[in-house]
Amino acid sequence: IEAKDAARIRSFLDNTNPADTALAISRIDDDLVNNLMILLNPEDAAELIEDLSDTQAAEIMEDLEPSQAAAIFEELDSDHVVDILGEMDKDDANAIISQMNPEDAEEARQFLTYDEDTAGGLMISEFLDYRSNQTVQDVLEDLQNNREEYAEYDVQYIYITDSAGHLEGVLRMRDLLFPQRSTPLSKLMIRNPYKTIVTAPLDELRNFFEEHNLFGAPVVDQDNRLVGIVLPEAVEDAKQKKSVNQFLGLSGIIGGEEFRSMPVAVRAGRRFSWLSLNIFLNIIAASIIALYQDTIAAVIALAVFLPIVSDMSGNSGQQAAAVSMRELTLGLLRPHEFGRVIIKEASVGILNGIGLGLLLGGLVYLWQGNLILGLVIGLALALNTLLSVLVGGLTPLLLKMLKLDPALVTGALITTITDMGGFFLVLSFATIVLDKL
Amino acid sequence: IEAKDAARIRSFLDNTNPADTALAISRIDDDLVNNLMILLNPEDAAELIEDLSDTQAAEIMEDLEPSQAAAIFEELDSDHVVDILGEMDKDDANAIISQMNPEDAEEARQFLTYDEDTAGGLMISEFLDYRSNQTVQDVLEDLQNNREEYAEYDVQYIYITDSAGHLEGVLRMRDLLFPQRSTPLSKLMIRNPYKTIVTAPLDELRNFFEEHNLFGAPVVDQDNRLVGIVLPEAVEDAKQKKSVNQFLGLSGIIGGEEFRSMPVAVRAGRRFSWLSLNIFLNIIAASIIALYQDTIAAVIALAVFLPIVSDMSGNSGQQAAAVSMRELTLGLLRPHEFGRVIIKEASVGILNGIGLGLLLGGLVYLWQGNLILGLVIGLALALNTLLSVLVGGLTPLLLKMLKLDPALVTGALITTITDMGGFFLVLSFATIVLDKL
């Protein structure tokens, strides 16, 4: 299909929805993708790139000649450019920026200095600004003359700045409908509009948009100069990406997203780094068992139940951790509220501890016909369930207070601690009543 | 503070952002919340309810008298009403609907028949429609006359319908700026606009908005009558909720969100239902160990390493499952593509299996000074890693093909299968070389 027929590819892409395009691109060979990008003119290539995730797009752009990549980047929205450059290798990114036209290159360099999850990292530089002495007629004429260019702007407001770019006011598009055409903007504009500063973090932006129901907010630098606008969609997208990455981290996929179209070595390496850390944590936990080998030698059945107790406690801990992470993300819980989590989790832990202890203890008794063994296992699981929900509920708060990302280590930490607790409780109880088992 | 001073509460709420309001409400006693809702007029209460999550809001509304709840619902957007009613007990919801005014009640009943994740469940009924023989002047006058009401509509388009409500065309607000005011809408409107049908599922809506960059889409019933509009934000929100719920399910929180403000019994019960299922799965897995008690009795050290092998394999499986679930959600993988997952996971499984096997086997050898034991554990982990990534990668596809929600059982299924594999491999290898251990 890729027989150098650019027109056919273009019409194919026009008729395909973005999800299918992304699917198709992720399935064809890297070399073919490379040829495809060279074949398309930069505008079409840019459209294609917009349909892909940032990770996918960055991979493709890295494989292109810097000059070709630069031509494509010049056709993209400023926030896309920055997101994709941010996912790339630093050297590759700089090589491409140096090939862009000076104005765009300057902008890209400036944008890259902003942190990804701040207003600066999320904003786009495409906005409409006018002077306060211009009239409604001036604006309408400019809008009509530049219709095509502005059509892609997605903007519901016009901004009023002074000649040095300082933000003075804002006006909704629809406010242009009613007044006389000779009215100067200074008479219509809302002065001191809501605005955000380039360094505003994601949570602050989210509260901002929840509080003020706006289609976009102006972003200013330290000197109140208008540098871009941030859209509520961009904020929501960033929030969603962060929350999915948190859960991926909990499943042991760290360092961003994995796609099966990535090279095997990269995928295996990313998963391995987490797993190998986990081996060491596991060995620490299992060393508890090694201390009690004599007890196990006396009652081999204990070896059957150790993995059950540790797995069940791990699950209880993960449940509590998931609730804490979710409440932290939604702002329903603050990182210092240890007391609240302890009270709320202890009550659930006691109830479920008793329930699970009775259930497993009963099953052990039925299966092995040994009441004392049932009591040992049931009691150990009950106490360890309580321990697990407390550890699980508190770990995300603790990591957040230490300014660490809860996603990265929560899962592994909780499992290690609850495993150790479970092994210790089962084996120490068993040792105490060893002569009756 | 709640000393019946409605005005003060109102000004407090006006000055608080939604996240803080939700936090405050989740912390005060149920009775106080109840008093608070009675004290506020329905309009203010509705605003407060809008700041909360659907689950929180439903809990509060259930505790109110149906007539009071109905008065508050009449002030809410139609999509909020439906979301909150949907989270409530059926009887409670019906009691409230019967107290609403007949028109709103009819609408609520109609909306509740739509599935939550379809255009019908996501749409709002607040839209602007005009006849095609009306002029630009008519529309502008109507807009100006009803400015206040429409200001909350959040709508960028006006729709043109015939007298029976059949959708004929659409017009962007800003297209009213340029033409002569006496122009009839029939001359300006875009005929046969993009539209969705009430039964359109979430994925289709998402593709729709990705394909057409619109601020909203008209929703029609089977007879092409305009019944509502769906906004891209609503689609994204629903998608995000679904994906978070998937991951919560993977952590063992099923049946929607848990908040620590819910009653202890509810929270404990929801977690327990999943944990108790897990006990039985765990016992099935552990019964493998019971079959090999003689082997363990001969080499007690095996009891130390069984939990390590099973935990490591479980993690490998979860990683592969997380990637599959993510790719399915993004449309980068289709449920029937077993072959692709097998090839892609097998390569990672072989690499990481060799790596982890060497690492753990080496550590076992160093720790226990027993080469054969190291070989047994290392080889078992290597093979079980391969098995785990295959099981983990394929389980979400299989559940999706069976039309089950992958989130519900993926985690528990994978752990059970990989545990059984790990126990079996370690113990059967050990049994084979038992006289050399």
HADDOCK unambig.tbl for C-alpha pairs under 7 A between the chains (distance, minus, plus):
assign (segid A and resid 17 and name CA) (segid B and resid 207 and name CA) 6.72 0.50 0.50
assign (segid A and resid 17 and name CA) (segid B and resid 211 and name CA) 5.79 0.50 0.50
assign (segid A and resid 18 and name CA) (segid B and resid 210 and name CA) 6.66 0.50 0.50
assign (segid A and resid 18 and name CA) (segid B and resid 211 and name CA) 6.65 0.50 0.50
assign (segid A and resid 19 and name CA) (segid B and resid 331 and name CA) 6.11 0.50 0.50
assign (segid A and resid 22 and name CA) (segid B and resid 332 and name CA) 6.99 0.50 0.50
assign (segid A and resid 23 and name CA) (segid B and resid 331 and name CA) 6.99 0.50 0.50
assign (segid A and resid 23 and name CA) (segid B and resid 332 and name CA) 4.87 0.50 0.50
assign (segid A and resid 174 and name CA) (segid B and resid 174 and name CA) 6.99 0.50 0.50
assign (segid A and resid 177 and name CA) (segid B and resid 177 and name CA) 5.87 0.50 0.50
assign (segid A and resid 207 and name CA) (segid B and resid 17 and name CA) 6.66 0.50 0.50
assign (segid A and resid 207 and name CA) (segid B and resid 19 and name CA) 6.97 0.50 0.50
assign (segid A and resid 210 and name CA) (segid B and resid 18 and name CA) 6.56 0.50 0.50
assign (segid A and resid 211 and name CA) (segid B and resid 17 and name CA) 5.70 0.50 0.50
assign (segid A and resid 211 and name CA) (segid B and resid 18 and name CA) 6.56 0.50 0.50
assign (segid A and resid 240 and name CA) (segid B and resid 240 and name CA) 6.65 0.50 0.50
assign (segid A and resid 247 and name CA) (segid B and resid 247 and name CA) 6.35 0.50 0.50
assign (segid A and resid 248 and name CA) (segid B and resid 322 and name CA) 6.62 0.50 0.50
assign (segid A and resid 251 and name CA) (segid B and resid 318 and name CA) 5.87 0.50 0.50
assign (segid A and resid 251 and name CA) (segid B and resid 319 and name CA) 5.66 0.50 0.50
assign (segid A and resid 251 and name CA) (segid B and resid 322 and name CA) 6.62 0.50 0.50
assign (segid A and resid 252 and name CA) (segid B and resid 319 and name CA) 5.75 0.50 0.50
assign (segid A and resid 253 and name CA) (segid B and resid 319 and name CA) 6.06 0.50 0.50
assign (segid A and resid 258 and name CA) (segid B and resid 323 and name CA) 6.54 0.50 0.50
assign (segid A and resid 260 and name CA) (segid B and resid 344 and name CA) 6.60 0.50 0.50
assign (segid A and resid 264 and name CA) (segid B and resid 347 and name CA) 6.79 0.50 0.50
assign (segid A and resid 264 and name CA) (segid B and resid 348 and name CA) 6.17 0.50 0.50
assign (segid A and resid 268 and name CA) (segid B and resid 348 and name CA) 5.13 0.50 0.50
assign (segid A and resid 268 and name CA) (segid B and resid 351 and name CA) 6.78 0.50 0.50
assign (segid A and resid 268 and name CA) (segid B and resid 352 and name CA) 6.19 0.50 0.50
assign (segid A and resid 272 and name CA) (segid B and resid 352 and name CA) 6.30 0.50 0.50
assign (segid A and resid 276 and name CA) (segid B and resid 356 and name CA) 6.94 0.50 0.50
assign (segid A and resid 282 and name CA) (segid B and resid 308 and name CA) 5.77 0.50 0.50
assign (segid A and resid 283 and name CA) (segid B and resid 308 and name CA) 7.00 0.50 0.50
assign (segid A and resid 286 and name CA) (segid B and resid 304 and name CA) 5.67 0.50 0.50
assign (segid A and resid 289 and name CA) (segid B and resid 304 and name CA) 5.58 0.50 0.50
assign (segid A and resid 290 and name CA) (segid B and resid 304 and name CA) 5.96 0.50 0.50
assign (segid A and resid 293 and name CA) (segid B and resid 300 and name CA) 6.44 0.50 0.50
assign (segid A and resid 297 and name CA) (segid B and resid 297 and name CA) 6.12 0.50 0.50
assign (segid A and resid 297 and name CA) (segid B and resid 300 and name CA) 6.25 0.50 0.50
assign (segid A and resid 300 and name CA) (segid B and resid 293 and name CA) 6.45 0.50 0.50
assign (segid A and resid 300 and name CA) (segid B and resid 297 and name CA) 6.26 0.50 0.50
assign (segid A and resid 303 and name CA) (segid B and resid 303 and name CA) 5.57 0.50 0.50
assign (segid A and resid 304 and name CA) (segid B and resid 286 and name CA) 5.65 0.50 0.50
assign (segid A and resid 304 and name CA) (segid B and resid 289 and name CA) 5.57 0.50 0.50
assign (segid A and resid 304 and name CA) (segid B and resid 290 and name CA) 5.96 0.50 0.50
assign (segid A and resid 307 and name CA) (segid B and resid 307 and name CA) 5.49 0.50 0.50
assign (segid A and resid 308 and name CA) (segid B and resid 282 and name CA) 5.76 0.50 0.50
assign (segid A and resid 318 and name CA) (segid B and resid 251 and name CA) 5.87 0.50 0.50
assign (segid A and resid 319 and name CA) (segid B and resid 251 and name CA) 5.66 0.50 0.50
assign (segid A and resid 319 and name CA) (segid B and resid 252 and name CA) 5.78 0.50 0.50
assign (segid A and resid 319 and name CA) (segid B and resid 253 and name CA) 6.06 0.50 0.50
assign (segid A and resid 322 and name CA) (segid B and resid 248 and name CA) 6.61 0.50 0.50
assign (segid A and resid 322 and name CA) (segid B and resid 251 and name CA) 6.65 0.50 0.50
assign (segid A and resid 323 and name CA) (segid B and resid 258 and name CA) 6.55 0.50 0.50
assign (segid A and resid 331 and name CA) (segid B and resid 19 and name CA) 6.06 0.50 0.50
assign (segid A and resid 331 and name CA) (segid B and resid 23 and name CA) 6.99 0.50 0.50
assign (segid A and resid 332 and name CA) (segid B and resid 22 and name CA) 6.97 0.50 0.50
assign (segid A and resid 332 and name CA) (segid B and resid 23 and name CA) 4.89 0.50 0.50
assign (segid A and resid 344 and name CA) (segid B and resid 260 and name CA) 6.60 0.50 0.50
assign (segid A and resid 347 and name CA) (segid B and resid 264 and name CA) 6.79 0.50 0.50
assign (segid A and resid 348 and name CA) (segid B and resid 264 and name CA) 6.17 0.50 0.50
assign (segid A and resid 348 and name CA) (segid B and resid 268 and name CA) 5.13 0.50 0.50
assign (segid A and resid 351 and name CA) (segid B and resid 268 and name CA) 6.77 0.50 0.50
assign (segid A and resid 352 and name CA) (segid B and resid 268 and name CA) 6.19 0.50 0.50
assign (segid A and resid 352 and name CA) (segid B and resid 272 and name CA) 6.30 0.50 0.50
assign (segid A and resid 356 and name CA) (segid B and resid 276 and name CA) 6.93 0.50 0.50
